[in-house]
Amino acid sequence: MKQANLSTNTIKKLNVLIPPLEEQRKIASVLSLVQDAIAQQEQLITLTTELKKVLMQKLFTEGTRNEPQKMTEIGFVPESWDVVTLEKAGEVVYGIQASVANNTELIGTKILTNKNITLDGQFDLEKQNYFELKTEKQRKTILNKGDILFNWRSGSKEHVGKTAYFDLDGEYTHSSFILRIRPYPIVNGRYIFHYLTWLRESQYFLKSHDYSVNATFNKSAVNALPTALPKLEEQEKIALTLDLIWEKINEHQAKLKNLQDLFRTLLHQLMTAQIRVDDLKNLSALNLELQGGNE
């Protein structure tokens, strides 16, 4: 297959809009302003994400009470913590065993598959599939807010173990490659969500014997997963701490997306003369707005 390209002669014949030099400078200045804001926002995301990783490592190995540690099968944990199998912390079940990739018509219940969960635990609902729940067994797969979704099988190694905390409005079910974990009353769901995320980010699943043999992490392996559990009060404290930094990362990501959208819009409209720099009546206000996005 030939690679698409443009010849030198074709490029030479392209019509190019060239505004007056002073306006060129103004356009460059406006676009550079937005680009700088984007770069700063990306740096904030990187720094905050690194902070989250450091905090997770500290909280899940040292706790919050400055107590002595003990060695366990998952490494050091605070002395008062229990290490139990995950099935003692919550009910683990498979989802719908059916091919739903082509079920894009609005018929039945929305079904979450591994493509709907991002590596950082967000939901990506751009591509939505559906499934008709016809039996009582199938209806038992309907998700409740507070459920945890664990991707036990995927075409990519790095995606095995990615986890999301279900908090969406409306009725959803989940596919068989997604295990649903429903925490018991003695367990804080957000704590388990962060704990499983920490295990994946520290490459626990990749190092696991079960994974290295099967290239998956199925229900039996997840049921037996060693889970470090402090008392509920400390679980809640750890979850709250990590939630705060999680929310901050989400805020930065939302601001980054808005800035990227703004840059694309300005680039197109300024370069095609749909708007002129002078139409942006208050550039100082724009500057202040961009600076506010970097807080």
N, C-alpha and C positions, 0 to 999 in steps of 0.2 A: 504494500500500500504506500503510495506516494505521500510524502509529508507536504501539507499545505504551506504555501509561502507566497510572498509578494515580490515581484521583480523590482529591481532598482528603477526601471523606467516607469512602472506603475506608481511607485512612491513619489517620484519626481512630478507626476502629473496630478497628484492629489491637490484639491483646493483647500487652502488653509486660511481660516479667519485670523486676521492680524489686527488687533485693536491698537490704538495709539500707545506709545511706549509707556506713558504714565499710567494708563489703564492696565497694561500688562503687569507693571510693578504692583499695582493694587491687587490684581487678581492673585498674583503669586504670594503676596503678603497674607491675603485672606486664607488661601488654601494651606499655606505653611502654618498658620495659626491653628487650624483644625488638625493638621498632621501632628503638630507638637502635642496637642491635647490628647490625641490618640496614643502617641508614644508614651506619654506620662501615665495614662490610664492602664496601658499594658504593663508598665513597670509596677504600678500599684497592685495589679492582679498577681504578678509574679511574686512580689514580696509578701503579700497577704497569704498566698497559697503556701509559700515556704514556712511562714509563721504557723499556719494550720498544721502542717506536717510535724513541726517541732513540738507543738502543743499536744498533738495526738500521741506522739511517742512518750512524752513526759507523763501525761495523764493516765495512759493505759499501762504504764510500767511502774509509776511512782504514786499514782492517786493524788488526793488533795489534802491528806491528813498528815503528811510528813512522817509516816510510820516505816518500820523496817520492812525489807523485801524478802521474798522467798523465791526459790527457783522452781519453775513448773515446766510442763512440756511445751509451753509457748514462750518461755523465757521468764524474766523477773516480773513479779507482780507484788503489790502490797500484801503484807502478812495476813491481814484480816479478810482478804478477798477469797471467794470460792472460785474454783475452776470446774465448771460443769459442762456437760455436753449441751449443744445448742437446743436439742429437743426438750431439755428441761427448762429452757428459757422461753420457748414458744412452740406452737404447732407448725410443722413444716409439711406443705402439701404441693403436689404437682398441679399444673394448670391444664388447660384444654389440649388434648392430644389430637390435633387436626391441622391440616394444611390451610392456612388462612391468608397466604400471601396475595392471592387474587381476590379476596373478599373486601373490595373497596366500596361497594354500594352500601348505602345507609340502611342496612337490613340487619336487625339483631342488636347485640350488645357490643360496645366498643371493647376490643381485645388488645392488651398490651403485649408486645413481643420484644425481643432483645434489642431491636432497632429503635424502640421508643425510650430506651434508657441510655443516657450518656455516661461517659466514664466518670464524670464528676457528680453523678447521682441526680441529675435533672431529668425531667420528662421532655422528650421531643415528640410532639404530636403532629408534626407536619404531614407525615404519612400515617393515616389511621386505617386499621382493618377492623372488620366486624365478624361476629359469630352468633348464630342463633342458638340460645340455650334451650334445649328441648327436654332434658331430663332433670330430675331432682339432683342427681349427682353433679351434673354440669352447673346447675344453679348454685351449688355450694361453693363454686369457684368465684362467685361475685366478691369483689374486694370491699373491705371496710377501711375507712380512714384510720391510719395508724398501722396498717399492714406494712410489712417490709418485703420488697421484691428483690430476689437474688438471682442473677443470671448464672446458671450453672453450666451452660454449654453455649459455645459461640465459635464462629469460624476463626476468630482471632484470639490468641492466647491472652493478650492484655485485657480483653473484655470479660474473661471468665472471672466471676466474683464481683463484678460491678453491681452496686446495690442502690436502691431508691426507696424513699419513704413515701408511701402512698397518701396523698392529701388532696387528690383531685375531686372536684364536684361531679356528680352524675354517676351512672352505673357503668362499671368496668369489670372485665374478667381478665385472665392472663393466660398466655400460651404455655405449653409443656416445658419449654426451655427456661421458663421463669418459675422459680420456686417461691411460693408465698409463705412468709413467716409471720405468724400472728402471736405477738408477745403475750405471755401470761400476766395476770395482774401485778405480780411481784417484780415485773421487769419494765423498765422505761424503754419504749420503742425507739426513741431518738438516740438513746445510748447504744442500743444494738445496731442501729443504722451506722453510727459513727465508728463503732467497734469493727464491724465487717468491712467498712471502707478502709480503715487503718490496716487490717489484715491484707487486703488486696494491694494497697499502696506500698506496704512493706514486703510485698512479693511472697507472702505466706502461702498462697494457693499454688503459685508456680513451683515452690520448693516442696510442696506436699507430695508424698509418695502416691496418694490416690490420683492426683492430677498428672504426675509424670508418667504413670502407667496408662491411664485412660484418656488423657488430654481433655478431661471434663471433671466436674465436681458434682456428682449426682446427689440425690436425696439422702441416700444412706451416709455418704461422706459428710453432707451438711448436718444431718442429725447428730453425727458423732463429733462435730467440730468443737474443739475446746473453747470454752467461752468464759472469760474472766468476769466475774460478777461481784461488785461491792454491794453494800446495802443500798436499798432503793434511794435513800436520801442522797448518797454520794453519786449514784447513777444520774440522778436528776441534776446535780451540780455540774458534773462533767458534761452532760448533754447540753445544758444551758451555756456553758463556756464555749463549747464548740459550735453551738448554734449561732452565737453572736458573731463569730469570725466567719462562719458559713454565710450568714446574711450579708456581711460586709463584702465578701467576694462576689456574691450575687449582685449587689448594688453596683460594684465596679464593672461587672460584665454587662449589666444593663446600660450603664453610661457609655461603655465602649461601643456597644452596638448602635446606640443613638448617634454617637460621634461619627462612626463609620457610615451610617446612613446619611448624615448631614454632609459628609465629605463627598460622597458619590453624587448627591443632589446638586451641591454647589459646583462640583467639577463639570457636570453635564450642562447645567444651566448657564454657567459663566462662559464655558468654552463654546457654546452654541449661541451665545448672545440672547438667550431667552430672558436673562436678567443682566443688568450691568452693575458693576461694583457700586456705582452711585445710587443704585436702587436699594442697596443695603444701607439705609439711612443712618443707622447708629452702629458703626463698627466697634465703638468702645463698649457698647452694651453687649455685643457679640463676644468680645474679648472677656468681659466679666463673666458671661455665662459659661464660656469654655473653662475659665479658671475655676469656677464653682464646681464643674464636673470632675476636677482633680482633687477634691478634698477627701 
